[in-house]
Amino acid sequence: MRAHEAGALHGNDPAPTWLPYPADVNALLEGLWSQTTQRAADGELTVGGVGVTRIAQEIGTPALVVDEDDFRARARRFRAAFAEAFAPHAGASTYYAGKAFLCVAVARWMDEEGLGLDVCTGGELAVALRAGFPGARMALHGNNKSDAEIRRALEAGIGRIVADSLEEIERIAEIAAEAGVRAPIMLRVTTGVEAHTHEFIATAHEDQKFGISISSGLALEAVRRTLARAEHLELIGLHSHIGSQIFDTGGFEVAARRVLDLVARVREELGHTIDHLDLGGGFGVMYNSQHTPSSAESLAAGIAGIIEKQCHELDLPVPHLAFEPGRAIAGPSTQTLYEVGTVKDVHLGGSHHRVYVSVDGGMSDNVRTALYDADYSCLLSSRTSGAVPAIVRVVGKHCESGDIVVKDEYLPADVRRGDLVSVPVTGAYCYSLASNYNHVPRPAVVAVKDGELRTLVRRETEDDLLALDAG
């Protein structure tokens, strides 16, 4: 590969085309922050009635700050929207996708708000069981479930296990037979629909690890095998998930048609009526000004219309529907609070320069920028400023050039060491993907509500890290 002068190709101090110059660099962009986030009279950002300076002093930074009222309200809104949209038919259920972010407190919140809970591993199941979440309202996903995970799920009275392959159908049946129970299963099918999202989070096209293909005929065979093991397997229904960070219902229309075509074939060829469909989640959220997500009500109404129309065309009754929002509940409810360290104005040649604002976290608490090329926003949160807006790049403390938290954003030009910066919409897949890269302890997760602050997940310490080192 030929070498080149980095500055000549990478120097780019103008803002990207989608990022508007702010009329007020201190203002909170509507739709980007949780419902209780606001500026206090002195300019400090508050969440749930708690100032960010207090959070930094009592908890330290970085810290993920969860607006509990906002988190619960989003869960209620999705549950109510889908229940109302499908009320004229067999109804709908909403499961919180725990992989977005899960801890004992969040599992209890979801139970109290009447949602089900979707878990993907034995570890997530363990958190749910510690929280006392009812097994009957849980679902176990995963493309490579261990026998131990399947066994534990059955012991917990799991409401459904989502089978991901023909081989897994047989294993679940064998384990259920050993346990003397009848395992409730759904079959995850792939529809050949590729959501318009990053390739790593598009999950319904054929060339990927999840599910059983409809087009190859394997999905119909999976139904046949499940029904043949009826003594130990109860076929609950079919599951289809097309991807993540989806803003409209277009992909659901194609996927639903193909799944319902399979339902019609099962009825015709096998004489069995499938009356439960899970269309997954993946509903998008606003990470910055270029994103325009749909409301829960709009998504629910749109998908309900699609299902009603296609069931009518296929002469099928509208089944019970289930959905699995995770990011859309957890993401916007949470912001990550960092403290600024080094501020560096890097000259790139000519008039080009870039301001690097280094914070005390980074890719160990938010790897999504590096992993998915995700775009985030940020705000100077410990104070307001009258300085002119300047384009900055917020970077982490790790020994990695790709350790970027926010690629491009306007902050006041006088941002300095000791300031607090908040990055919104970090509730989904940030702590869940957190690591100990460079032996950095993972951050604390705190909840704020009505002026009170409490720790959900405590900050890791160096002692925690060393406790695992056998020496």
Steps between C-alpha positions, in 0.01 A plus 500: 500500500648837401577748774359850499505809717224446753406864518443531127225236501367501853506866595139616507415780737166594332196330648345204317210600278236352732620695807345850516679796654326555837312818568574431867782260580362459852151392393364147533395364161135396518453123486858422594480512879291315757179662616630641831831636364519880515728795571488642851504877557879492548551315170568157643324202341263311729336160451219373719555808715865412562785720377785348303757657732350313795506177300865553414591580861308211659535230234796610292542494124442350258150407611191391312205699633158338455190716515268249669177685421597521134601132483172386651292739288653370175428141606138586581459686174614207285289253696190719472554587132525139383222381729267766359598443138426128518209515745241434224669165434691257724698770680872564531776452756809713555827349621790718610816388319737462792812495284466878460568545871408272785551510874287381789326836545412531130356148497281595796390822328392303194308254715323785678413664167344179369753414228652162425877455496716365222837350606775360278737315732522321830648816652204714399268227625684502833442876535129454426470220754685706763242773438217253550368554148220251422633219281173478307556854364855433387643386167843346440675585174841405364653322202718270713322425826677256726323199645542660842330820385207310350468287813506802730240680289265202521554475876405869526172435317606709200212622285678424175834388363573637155652211306762611249581183302375153415764350728388716791140383462616144564718600796218694666270199457758266656564729795127550553450122495772456763338766715153355456355824364362632173718782368323802349693605190485752222688452175721787388472528123695713256300680235775621266424864592808714558423803714661827392743512789860408576581152369596379847151572639290393199380155594241368256694462175611149407877522548520528879495281808144544626187302425362242261453594136151523356611507136703179529206306640676438830250710696211280387706195591566653843126533559450139388768372739365704790148370451638146478648543849176629648539282809794714612467816288218753488517715188413850620557675167751658263758768564655743251740786569627712210764716668560806716476881483205484257299820449195388302280197435612422145720207596230358724257495208715266291603285797144464631377394158758223477434378853124499440554313175672234710207500745266438206717213373509341846120514515464357149771232505518404868150582619628713786399859581777728627337771707800686644763710319791692647634768264791596726604856562777714358306827517735793442581790729636850454875518565543844338327746270516273193270236652119514486355198681133410487285511813385183672143578395596550136700177491222301665228637272712451190591140579142420602379625161758285322401186694126558456532551123719197441299270724188603309669422166610157626166428672673467837381619839722775641728322750616622837804722442806555715769767473837548669606865537827544686699791360183711461432467874847502654694716253346848535445460874871509579794734459868443577677759710872556440762738637720683251875452528728612219376742234727500196478718189675300229628691195451298183662724242382822342190626675391153604495399864304277735428547871526175695317495832620202705272358768553247777316213330477392140470175311496297823159650584378580146651295220215569257681784321794271428288189437211641297630840390223642719447876522430652841436851627623667819454809713706698747295415808668647809450859384385717214738709293488815291790386283447439131419144390797297382509161329665244726567129508439338840744215554574253778805421709587163345814416308314473170464756221144377437401584857243762399184576696354783288647551153371852435306740717487867590612589852587844638850597390603550863443135602776418745644249742262424787182571303228235495369380164183295454444263209128418459329179381757263648260267681506226237801283421751726671529342844393167348805511269732653762845348545812530711723602210828637634383366839258789543226413751147519361295805604218530746136503392273720710130578498358846569142577597330780693829649618631166626807318374564128539750255361369222276839350413801608705823614340761229457825540689855390435447241773214356292734468202783347700264253672473310172875488442627162625853636519 
